[in-house]
């Protein structure tokens, strides 16, 4: 039966050449009247070829982390390394090139060009890399076939279903053979059956060697990954290693400590039975409740000190 185990919540599992992305003591502060610490001392390594999910309540830093990993923004302090390159040391032009060649994006709202066909949308990122027209179309056609849309290449986005548009978006994200693919709430606009099909495609491309990072608030989506990074108040609360699919980590982390503990004792049979009956929404509600309780406990401890 699949199980979850704890991992160092500060650094993850790999660094250096084995990592697609490495963050070292990253802080991101926004000046919105008063300083807002969106990320506060985050260190994380995302191994090449891995499948990582990022979870956390609203305001936990998920989007900020995604923007930094995707070279869309730079940190206030700390280091972000993508495909072996220190993003913080690059010019804006160099970051744009790195983003265009090494990072693929999949968005909740698809972000397809409405006047371009599916084939043209998939081929578009190669245009900015100087790839010839015939090669662009051949690569795009191959990827559309891999996502099951070989017969839809001449259709406009308005002529496609939500699931088909998300498949086009995934093919577009992969067209430049990036070091990693970042998916931001990729199933948010999909029905249950279509969501399952898209997540199956994510797993298929991961199995083929693509590094996948998915930001989600849905527990059942995160459980498709190999590990889940839990964010809370701009910090990594814990990292949950999943051996298989579908079971929540029982290895706790001391709230606010940034350090994972070892596997804890087994839950009581009644508790295990109750957890097994939980649906995705129940798990999400319980996790959000636990996050709030952890935050309140940490605030109480700070007040007492």
C-alpha positions in Angstrom: 0.0 0.0 0.0 1.4 3.5 -0.9 2.8 5.4 2.0 4.3 8.8 2.7 7.5 9.6 4.5 9.1 12.8 5.7 12.0 14.7 4.0 14.1 17.6 5.1 11.6 20.5 4.7 14.4 23.0 4.1 16.3 21.5 1.2 14.4 18.6 -0.4 16.3 15.7 -1.8 18.8 16.7 -4.4 21.1 19.7 -5.3 23.7 20.5 -7.9 23.8 18.6 -11.1 20.9 16.3 -10.1 18.5 19.2 -9.8 16.4 20.9 -12.4 15.7 23.8 -10.0 17.4 24.8 -6.8 16.3 27.6 -4.4 18.7 28.7 -1.7 17.3 30.8 1.2 15.0 32.7 -1.1 13.0 35.7 0.1 10.5 37.7 -1.8 9.2 40.9 -0.3 6.5 43.1 -2.0 6.1 46.7 -0.9 2.3 47.1 -0.6 2.2 50.0 1.9 3.8 47.7 4.4 6.3 45.0 3.4 4.7 41.7 2.5 6.9 38.6 2.9 5.6 36.4 0.2 8.5 33.9 0.6 10.6 33.9 3.7 13.8 31.9 3.6 12.8 29.1 1.2 15.3 26.5 0.2 14.2 23.7 -2.1 15.6 21.3 -4.7 13.5 19.9 -7.5 15.3 16.8 -8.9 15.5 16.3 -12.7 12.8 14.0 -14.0 10.8 14.3 -10.8 7.1 15.1 -10.3 6.5 17.7 -7.6 3.2 19.2 -6.4 3.0 22.4 -4.4 0.1 23.0 -2.0 -0.9 25.6 0.5 -3.8 27.9 1.4 -4.3 31.2 -0.3 -1.5 33.6 0.5 1.0 30.8 1.3 3.4 31.8 -1.5 2.5 29.2 -4.1 2.2 31.7 -7.0 5.3 33.6 -6.0 7.3 30.3 -5.9 5.9 29.4 -9.3 6.9 32.8 -10.7 10.5 32.5 -9.4 10.9 28.9 -10.6 9.6 29.9 -14.0 12.0 32.9 -14.3 9.0 35.3 -14.4 10.4 37.1 -11.4 13.5 37.4 -9.3 13.9 37.1 -5.5 14.6 39.9 -3.1 17.3 37.8 -1.5 18.7 34.3 -2.1 19.5 32.3 -5.2 17.4 30.6 -7.8 19.2 28.1 -10.1 17.3 26.8 -13.2 19.0 24.2 -15.4 22.3 25.0 -13.8 22.0 28.8 -14.4 21.8 31.3 -11.6 18.7 33.3 -12.5 19.5 36.1 -10.2 22.8 36.8 -12.1 21.1 37.0 -15.5 19.9 40.0 -17.4 16.2 40.4 -18.3 17.0 39.3 -21.9 18.9 36.3 -20.7 16.1 35.3 -18.3 13.6 35.6 -21.1 15.7 33.3 -23.3 16.1 30.8 -20.4 12.4 30.8 -19.8 11.6 30.3 -23.5 13.9 27.4 -23.9 13.9 25.6 -20.6 10.5 26.2 -19.0 7.1 25.2 -20.3 3.9 26.7 -18.7 0.4 25.2 -18.4 -2.2 27.6 -17.1 -5.6 27.1 -15.6 -7.1 29.4 -18.3 -5.1 27.7 -21.1 -3.9 31.1 -22.6 -4.1 30.0 -26.2 -4.1 32.5 -29.1 -7.8 32.6 -30.2 -7.0 33.3 -33.9 -4.5 30.5 -34.2 -5.2 26.9 -34.9 -4.2 24.2 -32.4 -1.2 23.4 -34.6 -0.2 27.0 -34.8 -0.6 27.5 -31.1 1.7 24.6 -30.3 4.3 25.7 -32.9 4.3 29.3 -31.7 7.1 29.1 -29.0 9.5 27.7 -31.6 9.1 30.8 -33.7 10.9 32.9 -31.1 13.8 30.3 -31.1 14.4 30.7 -34.8 13.2 27.2 -35.7 12.3 26.8 -39.4 8.6 26.6 -40.4 8.7 23.0 -41.6 10.5 21.8 -38.4 8.1 23.8 -36.2 5.0 22.2 -37.8 6.5 18.7 -37.7 7.3 19.0 -34.0 3.9 20.5 -33.2 2.1 17.8 -35.2 4.0 15.1 -33.3 3.1 16.5 -29.9 -0.6 16.9 -30.9 -0.6 13.3 -31.8 0.9 12.4 -28.5 -1.8 14.2 -26.6 -4.5 12.6 -28.7 -5.4 15.6 -30.9 -4.0 14.6 -34.3 -7.4 15.1 -35.8 -7.9 18.6 -34.3 -4.8 20.4 -35.5 -6.7 22.8 -37.8 -9.3 23.7 -35.1 -9.4 27.1 -33.4 -9.5 27.1 -29.6 -13.2 28.1 -29.7 -13.9 24.9 -31.6 -12.3 22.7 -28.8 -13.6 21.5 -25.5 -11.9 22.6 -22.3 -10.0 19.3 -22.0 -8.8 19.6 -25.6 -7.6 23.1 -25.1 -5.7 22.0 -22.0 -4.1 19.2 -24.1 -3.1 21.8 -26.7 -1.6 23.9 -23.9 0.4 20.9 -22.6 1.7 20.2 -26.1 2.7 23.9 -26.4 4.5 23.7 -23.1 6.6 20.7 -24.3 7.4 21.9 -27.8 10.8 23.3 -26.9 11.7 20.2 -24.9 12.1 22.2 -21.7 14.0 21.2 -18.6 10.7 21.4 -16.6 7.0 22.0 -17.1 5.1 24.2 -14.6 1.4 23.8 -14.3 -0.6 26.3 -12.3 -4.0 24.8 -11.2 -4.2 22.9 -14.5 -7.4 21.1 -13.7 -9.3 24.1 -12.3 -11.6 24.6 -15.3 -12.1 20.9 -16.1 -14.8 18.4 -15.2 -13.8 15.2 -13.3 -13.4 12.9 -16.3 -11.4 15.5 -18.4 -9.3 16.2 -15.3 -8.4 12.6 -15.0 -7.4 12.4 -18.7 -5.1 15.5 -18.4 -3.5 14.2 -15.2 -2.9 10.9 -17.0 -1.0 12.8 -19.7 1.1 14.6 -17.1 2.0 11.2 -15.7 2.8 9.9 -19.2 5.2 12.8 -20.0 6.8 12.5 -16.5 7.4 8.8 -17.1 9.1 9.8 -20.3 11.6 12.0 -18.3 9.9 15.4 -18.1 10.3 17.3 -14.8 6.8 18.2 -13.7 5.8 20.9 -11.1 2.1 21.3 -10.4 0.6 24.0 -8.2 -2.8 22.9 -6.9 -5.1 23.3 -3.9 -6.7 19.9 -4.7 -5.3 17.0 -2.7 -6.2 14.3 -5.2 -4.4 16.2 -7.9 -1.3 16.6 -5.7 -1.3 12.9 -5.0 -0.5 12.1 -8.6 3.0 13.5 -7.8 6.0 11.8 -6.2 6.1 14.4 -3.4 4.1 17.3 -2.1 5.7 20.6 -0.9 3.4 22.2 1.7 3.7 26.0 2.0 2.4 28.1 4.8 2.9 31.8 5.4 5.7 31.9 2.8 7.7 29.0 4.3 8.0 25.3 3.6 5.9 23.7 6.3 6.9 20.1 5.3 7.7 18.0 2.3 5.7 14.8 1.9 7.3 12.0 0.0 4.7 9.7 -1.7 5.6 6.1 -2.4 2.8 5.5 -4.9 -0.4 7.4 -5.3 -3.3 8.3 -3.1 -2.2 8.4 0.6 -1.4 11.3 2.8 1.9 11.6 4.6 1.7 10.5 8.2 5.2 11.9 9.0 4.7 15.2 10.7 6.7 18.4 10.9 6.9 20.6 13.9 4.8 23.6 12.9 7.0 26.5 11.8 10.3 24.7 12.4 11.1 23.9 8.8 12.3 20.5 9.7 10.6 17.2 8.9 10.4 14.5 11.5 10.6 10.8 10.9 7.6 8.5 10.3 5.2 8.7 13.3 3.3 5.9 14.9 0.4 4.3 13.1 -3.0 5.9 13.6 -5.7 4.2 15.5 -7.8 1.8 13.4 -10.8 4.1 13.8 -8.9 7.1 12.5 -7.5 5.1 9.6 -10.9 3.9 8.6 -12.3 7.5 8.8 -9.4 8.8 6.6 -10.0 6.0 4.0 -13.6 7.3 3.6 -12.6 10.9 3.0 -13.2 12.3 -0.4 -10.9 14.9 -2.1 -13.0 17.8 -0.8 -13.0 16.4 2.7 -9.2 16.0 2.7 -8.8 19.6 1.4 -11.0 21.0 4.1 -9.2 19.0 6.8 -5.8 20.1 5.5 -6.9 23.8 5.5 -8.2 23.4 9.0 -5.0 21.8 10.2 -3.0 24.6 8.5 -5.0 27.2 10.4 -4.5 25.4 13.7 -0.8 25.1 13.1 -0.6 28.9 12.3 -2.6 29.7 15.5 -0.4 27.5 17.6 2.7 29.2 16.3 1.3 32.6 16.9 0.4 31.6 20.5 3.9 30.4 21.0 5.3 33.7 19.7 3.1 35.6 22.0 4.2 33.6 25.1 7.8 34.1 24.2 
